[in-house]
């Protein structure tokens, strides 16, 4: 596993992060020779299907009136 001093990491942070992402090999950041942090590649996230519209069709249930008001009109402060 590659190690890099914290001072050098400060200068080349973006290039180290890009290298870790490209090579998928973690890098240990050291301070005074002792490990203080580790830069690891992200977990592989599966790609979304090309046609994701309608993917959750049929998974929800409509209960009651979804168009009418939630409260009775007599409870509205604006109409008093």
N, C-alpha and C positions, 0 to 999 in steps of 0.2 A: 504494500500500500504506500502510495506517495505521501510524503510529508512536506509541509511548507511553513516557514516562519510567519508569524502574524504580521510582522512589518512588511514582508514581501507580499503577503496576501492582500494587504490594504492597497498596495500599488496596482496589483494585477487581478483584482477581484473578478471582474467580468470575464477575463480570459480564462481564469481557473474554472469558473462556473460553466462557461461554454465547453471547456475541455471535459469536465465531468459529465455533462449532458451528452456529449458526443461519444466518449469512450466508455461510459457507464461504469467507470472505476472511481471509487471514493478517494478523497484527499483529506488527510489529517492536518489541522492547523495547530502549530505548536507555539508556545510562549516560553522562552528560556529553556527550550528543549523538552518541555512537558506538553502532552496533548491537551488542548482546551476545547477544540471543536472538530467537527467532521462534516465535510460537504459530501453528501451522497446524492446519487441521481434519483429523480422522482420515480415512483412506481408507474408502471405502464398502465395507462388508462385506455380502455377499449374505445375505439372510434364509434361515433354515433352512426346509426344506419343512414344511408342516403335519404330515404324517405321516412323521416321521423314524424311527419304530420299524421295525426290519427293513431299514433302508437299506443296511446292509453284509452282508446275508444272502448267503451263498455266496462270501465273500471269504476265509474262513479254512479251514484244513485241520487236522483232528485226527489227530495221529500218535501211536499207541500208546495205552496205558491212561491215561485222565484221572481215574480214580477211585482206583486203587490207590496205595500209598505209593511215594515216589520212591526210597527206599533199601530195601535188604533188612533184614528185622527183626533179623538178627544184628548189624547195624551200629548199632543204636539204643542209646545209652548208658542210656536210661531202663529198658530191659528187662534190663540186666546185673545 
